[in-house]
Amino acid sequence: MKARTDGREQGGAARRRPVQQRSQERYERLLDACAGLLDEVGAAGLTTKEVALRAEVPIGTLYQFFSGKESLLAALAERNLDQYLARLAHRAEAEAGGALEVAGFVDLAVEEFVAMKRAVPGFGHLDFGLVDPVPAEVGDDTHLLDAELDNNAAVALRLSAIGGDLFTAPGYALALRVAMECADGVLKLAFRVDPDGDPALIAECKRLLRCYLADPATAQGTG
């Protein structure tokens, strides 16, 4: 198992997780400040000093929680994923009591992602990984969520857990991994074409994922 050398704990973004309420509030303010600044200056222009200033906390407090810029971005990506999965689980429960078919799950997954792209601060620059070009201070943006799995693989694993019985058949682990790569590419294109997300490309993303994941032969790797 390869050890990390960037000061970030394996499989976790933060150097120290806050326990006390005051520390938790500061931690969240730092992530909020990071998200807001991403919208203003992008990932390349983001600095830990400016994040601390915007959050109104001493720079030393930031470094109690985060080892540096990569660690801070990783924590925000992790929070984004937690928020996305919570929203998706809530929608799935509300729409069909949690008993969705694959096509319905796919549609909700894409819709919630698009909704966050449009409304959540910083999400256009950093969703579950960096959308912007990688800053020099960030050593490996492909493993912001997990030290061993790349970002899309980590998201696929978490989505599988949310989907429950939908994705228990053999081969679905690989199918979800491939689906994540496809969705990542198409949705990035949709938001390059239109800052609000091109509707035609978003619809094509849904269609692509529905067709691929609904085919038992494809999902089980026997086609």
MIDOSE-1310 file (N, C-alpha, C; in nm, 2 decimals, decimal comma, always signed):
residues 223
mkar	+0,09/-0,12/+0,00/+0,00/+0,00/+0,00/+0,09/+0,12/+0,00; +0,07/+0,21/-0,09/+0,16/+0,33/-0,11/+0,12/+0,43/+0,00; +0,22/+0,48/+0,07/+0,20/+0,58/+0,17/+0,19/+0,72/+0,10; +0,10/+0,80/+0,17/+0,09/+0,94/+0,12/+0,20/+1,02/+0,17
tdgr	+0,24/+1,12/+0,08/+0,35/+1,21/+0,12/+0,31/+1,35/+0,12; +0,18/+1,38/+0,11/+0,14/+1,52/+0,09/+0,08/+1,57/+0,23; +0,09/+1,50/+0,34/+0,04/+1,55/+0,46/-0,10/+1,52/+0,49; -0,17/+1,45/+0,39/-0,31/+1,42/+0,41/-0,33/+1,28/+0,45
eqgg	-0,41/+1,25/+0,54/-0,43/+1,12/+0,59/-0,49/+1,03/+0,48; -0,45/+0,91/+0,47/-0,50/+0,82/+0,37/-0,65/+0,80/+0,38; -0,72/+0,83/+0,26/-0,86/+0,81/+0,26/-0,94/+0,92/+0,33; -0,87/+1,03/+0,36/-0,94/+1,14/+0,43/-0,88/+1,27/+0,40
aarr	-0,97/+1,37/+0,39/-0,92/+1,50/+0,34/-0,86/+1,59/+0,46; -0,92/+1,58/+0,57/-0,88/+1,67/+0,68/-0,77/+1,62/+0,76; -0,68/+1,70/+0,81/-0,57/+1,67/+0,90/-0,63/+1,63/+1,04; -0,73/+1,71/+1,08/-0,80/+1,68/+1,21/-0,94/+1,71/+1,20
rpvq	-1,03/+1,62/+1,23/-1,17/+1,64/+1,23/-1,22/+1,71/+1,36; -1,29/+1,82/+1,34/-1,33/+1,89/+1,46/-1,44/+1,82/+1,54; -1,44/+1,83/+1,67/-1,53/+1,76/+1,76/-1,62/+1,87/+1,83; -1,56/+1,97/+1,89/-1,63/+2,07/+1,96/-1,71/+2,16/+1,86
qrsq	-1,83/+2,21/+1,91/-1,91/+2,29/+1,82/-1,84/+2,41/+1,76; -1,76/+2,48/+1,84/-1,70/+2,60/+1,79/-1,60/+2,56/+1,68; -1,53/+2,45/+1,70/-1,43/+2,40/+1,59/-1,51/+2,36/+1,47; -1,62/+2,29/+1,49/-1,70/+2,25/+1,37/-1,75/+2,37/+1,29
erye	-1,79/+2,48/+1,36/-1,84/+2,60/+1,29/-1,72/+2,66/+1,21; -1,60/+2,66/+1,27/-1,49/+2,72/+1,20/-1,45/+2,63/+1,08; -1,46/+2,50/+1,10/-1,43/+2,41/+0,99/-1,52/+2,43/+0,87; -1,65/+2,44/+0,90/-1,75/+2,47/+0,79/-1,73/+2,60/+0,73
rlld	-1,70/+2,70/+0,81/-1,67/+2,84/+0,75/-1,56/+2,84/+0,66; -1,46/+2,76/+0,69/-1,34/+2,75/+0,60/-1,38/+2,68/+0,47; -1,46/+2,58/+0,48/-1,51/+2,52/+0,35/-1,60/+2,61/+0,27; -1,69/+2,68/+0,34/-1,77/+2,78/+0,27/-1,69/+2,89/+0,20
acag	-1,59/+2,93/+0,27/-1,50/+3,04/+0,22/-1,43/+2,98/+0,10; -1,38/+2,86/+0,10/-1,31/+2,80/-0,01/-1,41/+2,79/-0,13; -1,53/+2,75/-0,11/-1,63/+2,73/-0,22/-1,65/+2,87/-0,28; -1,68/+2,97/-0,20/-1,70/+3,10/-0,25/-1,59/+3,16/-0,33
llde	-1,47/+3,14/-0,28/-1,35/+3,19/-0,35/-1,32/+3,12/-0,48; -1,36/+2,99/-0,49/-1,35/+2,92/-0,62/-1,43/+2,98/-0,72; -1,55/+3,03/-0,69/-1,63/+3,10/-0,79/-1,57/+3,23/-0,83; -1,49/+3,29/-0,74/-1,44/+3,42/-0,77/-1,30/+3,42/-0,85
vgaa	-1,22/+3,33/-0,80/-1,08/+3,32/-0,86/-1,04/+3,19/-0,92; -1,12/+3,09/-0,91/-1,09/+2,96/-0,96/-0,99/+2,89/-0,87; -0,96/+2,76/-0,90/-0,87/+2,68/-0,82/-0,72/+2,74/-0,82; -0,68/+2,79/-0,94/-0,54/+2,84/-0,95/-0,52/+2,96/-0,86
gltt	-0,62/+3,05/-0,85/-0,61/+3,17/-0,77/-0,64/+3,15/-0,62; -0,68/+3,03/-0,58/-0,72/+3,01/-0,44/-0,59/+3,00/-0,36; -0,59/+3,06/-0,24/-0,48/+3,05/-0,14/-0,54/+3,02/-0,01; -0,46/+2,95/+0,07/-0,51/+2,92/+0,21/-0,52/+3,05/+0,29
keva	-0,43/+3,14/+0,27/-0,43/+3,27/+0,34/-0,56/+3,34/+0,31; -0,61/+3,35/+0,18/-0,73/+3,42/+0,15/-0,85/+3,34/+0,21; -0,85/+3,21/+0,21/-0,96/+3,13/+0,26/-0,97/+3,16/+0,41; -0,86/+3,17/+0,48/-0,87/+3,20/+0,63/-0,92/+3,34/+0,65
lrae	-0,88/+3,43/+0,57/-0,92/+3,57/+0,58/-1,07/+3,58/+0,56; -1,12/+3,51/+0,45/-1,26/+3,52/+0,42/-1,34/+3,45/+0,53; -1,29/+3,34/+0,59/-1,36/+3,27/+0,69/-1,35/+3,34/+0,83; -1,26/+3,44/+0,84/-1,24/+3,52/+0,96/-1,19/+3,43/+1,07
vpig	-1,09/+3,35/+1,04/-1,02/+3,26/+1,14/-0,87/+3,28/+1,11; -0,79/+3,26/+1,22/-0,64/+3,27/+1,20/-0,59/+3,17/+1,11; -0,49/+3,20/+1,03/-0,43/+3,10/+0,94/-0,39/+2,98/+1,01; -0,34/+2,99/+1,14/-0,30/+2,87/+1,22/-0,42/+2,78/+1,24
tlyq	-0,54/+2,83/+1,25/-0,66/+2,75/+1,27/-0,68/+2,66/+1,15; -0,67/+2,73/+1,03/-0,68/+2,65/+0,90/-0,59/+2,53/+0,90; -0,46/+2,56/+0,94/-0,36/+2,45/+0,94/-0,38/+2,35/+1,05; -0,46/+2,38/+1,15/-0,50/+2,27/+1,24/-0,58/+2,17/+1,18
ffsg	-0,66/+2,21/+1,08/-0,76/+2,12/+1,01/-0,70/+2,06/+0,88; -0,63/+2,14/+0,81/-0,58/+2,11/+0,67/-0,43/+2,12/+0,66; -0,37/+2,03/+0,59/-0,23/+2,04/+0,57/-0,19/+2,14/+0,46; -0,28/+2,18/+0,38/-0,25/+2,27/+0,27/-0,37/+2,28/+0,17
kesl	-0,34/+2,34/+0,06/-0,45/+2,36/-0,04/-0,51/+2,23/-0,09; -0,43/+2,13/-0,12/-0,49/+2,00/-0,16/-0,58/+1,94/-0,06; -0,54/+1,95/+0,07/-0,62/+1,89/+0,18/-0,75/+1,97/+0,19; -0,75/+2,10/+0,17/-0,87/+2,19/+0,18/-0,96/+2,15/+0,07
laal	-0,91/+2,14/-0,05/-0,99/+2,11/-0,17/-1,05/+1,97/-0,15; -0,97/+1,88/-0,10/-1,02/+1,74/-0,08/-1,14/+1,74/+0,02; -1,13/+1,82/+0,12/-1,24/+1,82/+0,22/-1,36/+1,88/+0,16; -1,35/+1,98/+0,08/-1,47/+2,04/+0,01/-1,53/+1,94/-0,09
aern	-1,45/+1,87/-0,16/-1,50/+1,76/-0,25/-1,57/+1,66/-0,17; -1,52/+1,62/-0,06/-1,58/+1,52/+0,02/-1,72/+1,57/+0,08; -1,72/+1,69/+0,12/-1,85/+1,75/+0,16/-1,95/+1,76/+0,05; -1,90/+1,79/-0,07/-1,99/+1,80/-0,19/-2,05/+1,66/-0,22
ldqy	-1,97/+1,56/-0,21/-2,02/+1,42/-0,23/-2,12/+1,38/-0,13; -2,09/+1,41/+0,00/-2,19/+1,38/+0,11/-2,32/+1,45/+0,08; -2,31/+1,58/+0,04/-2,44/+1,65/+0,02/-2,51/+1,59/-0,10; -2,44/+1,56/-0,20/-2,50/+1,50/-0,32/-2,57/+1,37/-0,29
larl	-2,51/+1,28/-0,22/-2,56/+1,15/-0,19/-2,68/+1,17/-0,10; -2,68/+1,26/-0,01/-2,80/+1,29/+0,08/-2,91/+1,34/+0,00; -2,89/+1,43/-0,09/-3,00/+1,48/-0,18/-3,05/+1,37/-0,26; -2,97/+1,29/-0,32/-3,01/+1,18/-0,41/-3,09/+1,08/-0,33
ahra	-3,05/+1,04/-0,21/-3,12/+0,94/-0,13/-3,26/+1,00/-0,09; -3,26/+1,13/-0,06/-3,39/+1,19/-0,03/-3,49/+1,19/-0,14; -3,44/+1,22/-0,26/-3,52/+1,22/-0,38/-3,57/+1,08/-0,41; -3,48/+0,99/-0,40/-3,52/+0,85/-0,43/-3,63/+0,80/-0,34
eaea	-3,62/+0,84/-0,21/-3,72/+0,80/-0,12/-3,85/+0,87/-0,14; -3,84/+1,00/-0,18/-3,96/+1,08/-0,20/-4,03/+1,04/-0,33; -3,96/+1,00/-0,43/-4,01/+0,97/-0,56/-4,09/+0,84/-0,57; -4,02/+0,74/-0,50/-4,08/+0,60/-0,52/-4,06/+0,52/-0,39
ggal	-4,06/+0,59/-0,28/-4,04/+0,51/-0,15/-3,91/+0,43/-0,15; -3,81/+0,48/-0,23/-3,69/+0,41/-0,24/-3,69/+0,29/-0,33; -3,80/+0,26/-0,40/-3,81/+0,14/-0,49/-3,80/+0,18/-0,63; -3,70/+0,25/-0,67/-3,68/+0,30/-0,81/-3,62/+0,18/-0,90
evag	-3,65/+0,19/-1,02/-3,59/+0,11/-1,12/-3,46/+0,18/-1,16; -3,37/+0,11/-1,24/-3,24/+0,17/-1,27/-3,26/+0,30/-1,35; -3,35/+0,30/-1,45/-3,37/+0,42/-1,53/-3,41/+0,54/-1,44; -3,50/+0,52/-1,34/-3,54/+0,63/-1,25/-3,43/+0,68/-1,17
fvdl	-3,35/+0,58/-1,12/-3,23/+0,62/-1,04/-3,13/+0,70/-1,12; -3,11/+0,66/-1,24/-3,02/+0,73/-1,33/-3,06/+0,88/-1,35; -3,19/+0,89/-1,38/-3,25/+1,03/-1,40/-3,23/+1,12/-1,28; -3,26/+1,06/-1,16/-3,24/+1,14/-1,04/-3,10/+1,17/-1,01
avee	-3,01/+1,08/-1,03/-2,87/+1,10/-1,01/-2,81/+1,22/-1,10; -2,85/+1,22/-1,22/-2,81/+1,32/-1,32/-2,87/+1,45/-1,28; -3,00/+1,45/-1,24/-3,07/+1,58/-1,21/-3,02/+1,64/-1,08; -2,99/+1,56/-0,98/-2,93/+1,62/-0,86/-2,79/+1,68/-0,88
fvam	-2,71/+1,61/-0,97/-2,58/+1,67/-1,00/-2,59/+1,80/-1,07; -2,68/+1,80/-1,17/-2,70/+1,93/-1,25/-2,76/+2,04/-1,16; -2,85/+2,01/-1,07/-2,90/+2,11/-0,97/-2,79/+2,16/-0,89; -2,70/+2,08/-0,84/-2,59/+2,13/-0,76/-2,49/+2,21/-0,84
krav	-2,47/+2,17/-0,96/-2,38/+2,25/-1,05/-2,44/+2,40/-1,07; -2,57/+2,41/-1,07/-2,63/+2,54/-1,10/-2,64/+2,62/-0,97; -2,64/+2,56/-0,85/-2,68/+2,64/-0,73/-2,58/+2,63/-0,62; -2,49/+2,53/-0,61/-2,40/+2,52/-0,49/-2,28/+2,59/-0,52
pgfg	-2,24/+2,69/-0,43/-2,11/+2,76/-0,45/-1,99/+2,67/-0,47; -1,91/+2,71/-0,56/-1,79/+2,64/-0,59/-1,80/+2,51/-0,67; -1,92/+2,46/-0,68/-1,94/+2,33/-0,74/-1,91/+2,33/-0,89; -1,91/+2,44/-0,95/-1,88/+2,45/-1,09/-1,73/+2,43/-1,12
hldf	-1,65/+2,46/-1,01/-1,50/+2,44/-1,02/-1,45/+2,32/-0,96; -1,52/+2,27/-0,86/-1,48/+2,15/-0,78/-1,61/+2,08/-0,74; -1,64/+1,97/-0,81/-1,76/+1,89/-0,77/-1,71/+1,78/-0,68; -1,67/+1,66/-0,73/-1,61/+1,55/-0,65/-1,46/+1,54/-0,69
glvd	-1,42/+1,63/-0,77/-1,28/+1,64/-0,82/-1,27/+1,78/-0,89; -1,15/+1,82/-0,92/-1,13/+1,95/-0,99/-1,18/+1,95/-1,13; -1,26/+2,05/-1,16/-1,30/+2,07/-1,30/-1,20/+2,16/-1,37; -1,14/+2,26/-1,29/-1,04/+2,35/-1,34/-0,91/+2,28/-1,37
pvpa	-0,82/+2,34/-1,44/-0,68/+2,28/-1,45/-0,62/+2,27/-1,31; -0,54/+2,17/-1,29/-0,49/+2,14/-1,16/-0,38/+2,24/-1,12; -0,40/+2,31/-1,01/-0,29/+2,41/-0,96/-0,16/+2,33/-0,93; -0,05/+2,41/-0,93/+0,08/+2,35/-0,90/+0,09/+2,29/-0,76
evgd	+0,01/+2,35/-0,67/+0,02/+2,31/-0,53/-0,06/+2,18/-0,50; -0,13/+2,14/-0,60/-0,21/+2,01/-0,58/-0,14/+1,90/-0,65; -0,09/+1,80/-0,57/-0,01/+1,70/-0,63/-0,09/+1,60/-0,71; -0,20/+1,56/-0,66/-0,28/+1,45/-0,73/-0,43/+1,48/-0,72
dthl	-0,49/+1,54/-0,81/-0,63/+1,58/-0,80/-0,72/+1,46/-0,83; -0,67/+1,35/-0,88/-0,75/+1,23/-0,91/-0,78/+1,15/-0,79; -0,72/+1,18/-0,67/-0,75/+1,10/-0,55/-0,78/+1,20/-0,44; -0,87/+1,29/-0,46/-0,91/+1,39/-0,36/-1,00/+1,32/-0,26
ldae	-1,08/+1,22/-0,30/-1,18/+1,15/-0,21/-1,12/+1,03/-0,14; -1,03/+0,97/-0,20/-0,98/+0,84/-0,15/-0,83/+0,82/-0,19; -0,75/+0,77/-0,10/-0,61/+0,76/-0,13/-0,58/+0,64/-0,23; -0,67/+0,54/-0,23/-0,65/+0,43/-0,32/-0,73/+0,43/-0,45
ldnn	-0,86/+0,48/-0,44/-0,95/+0,49/-0,55/-0,94/+0,62/-0,61; -0,95/+0,63/-0,75/-0,96/+0,76/-0,81/-1,10/+0,82/-0,78; -1,12/+0,95/-0,81/-1,24/+1,02/-0,77/-1,37/+0,95/-0,82; -1,37/+0,92/-0,95/-1,49/+0,86/-1,01/-1,52/+0,72/-0,96
aava	-1,41/+0,64/-0,93/-1,43/+0,51/-0,87/-1,49/+0,52/-0,73; -1,44/+0,62/-0,65/-1,50/+0,64/-0,52/-1,64/+0,68/-0,52; -1,68/+0,76/-0,62/-1,82/+0,81/-0,63/-1,90/+0,69/-0,67; -1,85/+0,61/-0,77/-1,93/+0,49/-0,81/-1,96/+0,39/-0,70
lrls	-1,86/+0,37/-0,61/-1,88/+0,29/-0,49/-1,99/+0,34/-0,40; -1,99/+0,47/-0,38/-2,09/+0,53/-0,29/-2,23/+0,52/-0,36; -2,23/+0,54/-0,49/-2,36/+0,54/-0,56/-2,42/+0,40/-0,55; -2,33/+0,30/-0,56/-2,38/+0,16/-0,55/-2,44/+0,13/-0,42
aigg	-2,39/+0,19/-0,31/-2,45/+0,17/-0,18/-2,59/+0,24/-0,17; -2,60/+0,36/-0,23/-2,73/+0,43/-0,23/-2,83/+0,35/-0,32; -2,79/+0,29/-0,43/-2,88/+0,22/-0,52/-2,92/+0,09/-0,46; -2,85/+0,03/-0,36/-2,89/-0,09/-0,30/-2,90/-0,21/-0,39
dlft	-3,02/-0,27/-0,39/-3,05/-0,39/-0,47/-3,04/-0,37/-0,62; -3,05/-0,24/-0,67/-3,04/-0,22/-0,81/-2,91/-0,27/-0,87; -2,80/-0,26/-0,79/-2,67/-0,28/-0,85/-2,59/-0,40/-0,78; -2,67/-0,50/-0,74/-2,60/-0,62/-0,67/-2,56/-0,73/-0,77
apgy	-2,61/-0,72/-0,89/-2,57/-0,83/-0,99/-2,42/-0,82/-1,02; -2,36/-0,94/-1,05/-2,22/-0,94/-1,08/-2,19/-0,85/-1,20; -2,08/-0,78/-1,19/-2,04/-0,69/-1,30/-2,09/-0,55/-1,28; -2,18/-0,52/-1,19/-2,23/-0,39/-1,18/-2,12/-0,29/-1,12
alal	-2,03/-0,34/-1,04/-1,92/-0,26/-0,99/-1,84/-0,20/-1,11; -1,81/-0,28/-1,21/-1,74/-0,23/-1,32/-1,83/-0,14/-1,41; -1,95/-0,18/-1,42/-2,05/-0,10/-1,50/-2,07/+0,04/-1,45; -2,08/+0,05/-1,32/-2,10/+0,18/-1,25/-1,97/+0,26/-1,27
rvam	-1,86/+0,20/-1,27/-1,73/+0,27/-1,28/-1,72/+0,33/-1,42; -1,76/+0,25/-1,52/-1,76/+0,30/-1,66/-1,87/+0,41/-1,68; -1,98/+0,39/-1,62/-2,09/+0,49/-1,63/-2,05/+0,62/-1,57; -1,97/+0,62/-1,46/-1,92/+0,74/-1,40/-1,83/+0,82/-1,50
ecad	-1,74/+0,74/-1,57/-1,65/+0,81/-1,66/-1,73/+0,87/-1,78; -1,83/+0,80/-1,82/-1,91/+0,85/-1,93/-1,99/+0,98/-1,89; -2,05/+0,97/-1,77/-2,13/+1,08/-1,72/-2,04/+1,20/-1,70; -1,92/+1,18/-1,64/-1,83/+1,29/-1,61/-1,79/+1,36/-1,74
gvlk	-1,76/+1,29/-1,85/-1,73/+1,35/-1,97/-1,84/+1,43/-2,04; -1,96/+1,37/-2,04/-2,07/+1,43/-2,11/-2,12/+1,55/-2,03; -2,13/+1,54/-1,90/-2,17/+1,66/-1,82/-2,07/+1,77/-1,82; -1,95/+1,74/-1,82/-1,85/+1,85/-1,84/-1,87/+1,92/-1,97
lafr	-1,89/+1,85/-2,07/-1,92/+1,91/-2,20/-2,05/+1,99/-2,20; -2,15/+1,94/-2,13/-2,28/+2,02/-2,12/-2,26/+2,15/-2,06; -2,17/+2,16/-1,95/-2,15/+2,29/-1,88/-2,04/+2,37/-1,95; -1,97/+2,32/-2,04/-1,88/+2,40/-2,12/-1,96/+2,47/-2,23
vdpd	-2,05/+2,40/-2,29/-2,14/+2,45/-2,40/-2,23/+2,56/-2,34; -2,29/+2,54/-2,22/-2,38/+2,63/-2,16/-2,35/+2,64/-2,01; -2,33/+2,76/-1,96/-2,30/+2,77/-1,82/-2,41/+2,71/-1,73; -2,53/+2,70/-1,77/-2,64/+2,64/-1,70/-2,66/+2,49/-1,73
gdpa	-2,57/+2,44/-1,82/-2,59/+2,30/-1,86/-2,67/+2,29/-1,98; -2,62/+2,24/-2,09/-2,69/+2,23/-2,22/-2,80/+2,12/-2,20; -2,93/+2,16/-2,22/-3,04/+2,06/-2,19/-3,03/+1,94/-2,28; -2,99/+1,95/-2,41/-2,98/+1,84/-2,50/-2,87/+1,74/-2,46
liae	-2,76/+1,79/-2,41/-2,65/+1,71/-2,37/-2,68/+1,64/-2,24; -2,75/+1,71/-2,15/-2,80/+1,65/-2,02/-2,89/+1,53/-2,05; -2,98/+1,56/-2,14/-3,08/+1,45/-2,18/-3,01/+1,33/-2,24; -2,90/+1,36/-2,32/-2,83/+1,25/-2,39/-2,75/+1,17/-2,28
ckrl	-2,70/+1,24/-2,18/-2,63/+1,18/-2,07/-2,72/+1,08/-2,00; -2,84/+1,12/-1,97/-2,94/+1,03/-1,91/-2,97/+0,91/-2,00; -2,99/+0,93/-2,13/-3,02/+0,82/-2,22/-2,90/+0,72/-2,23; -2,78/+0,78/-2,24/-2,67/+0,69/-2,24/-2,66/+0,60/-2,12
lrcy	-2,67/+0,66/-2,00/-2,66/+0,58/-1,88/-2,78/+0,48/-1,86; -2,90/+0,52/-1,90/-3,01/+0,43/-1,89/-2,99/+0,31/-1,97; -2,95/+0,33/-2,10/-2,93/+0,22/-2,19/-2,82/+0,13/-2,14; -2,71/+0,18/-2,10/-2,59/+0,10/-2,06/-2,62/+0,02/-1,93
ladp	-2,68/+0,09/-1,83/-2,69/+0,03/-1,70/-2,82/-0,06/-1,69; -2,91/-0,04/-1,78/-3,03/-0,13/-1,78/-3,02/-0,26/-1,86; -2,91/-0,27/-1,93/-2,89/-0,39/-2,01/-2,82/-0,50/-1,93; -2,89/-0,61/-1,89/-2,83/-0,70/-1,80/-2,70/-0,76/-1,85
ataq	-2,69/-0,79/-1,98/-2,57/-0,85/-2,04/-2,45/-0,75/-2,03; -2,48/-0,62/-2,05/-2,37/-0,53/-2,04/-2,33/-0,52/-1,89; -2,43/-0,50/-1,80/-2,40/-0,48/-1,66/-2,32/-0,60/-1,60; -2,35/-0,73/-1,65/-2,29/-0,84/-1,60/-2,16/-0,88/-1,67
gtg	-2,13/-0,80/-1,77/-2,01/-0,83/-1,84/-2,01/-0,95/-1,93; -2,13/-0,99/-1,97/-2,15/-1,11/-2,06/-2,19/-1,08/-2,20; -2,20/-0,95/-2,23/-2,25/-0,92/-2,36/-2,13/-0,92/-2,46
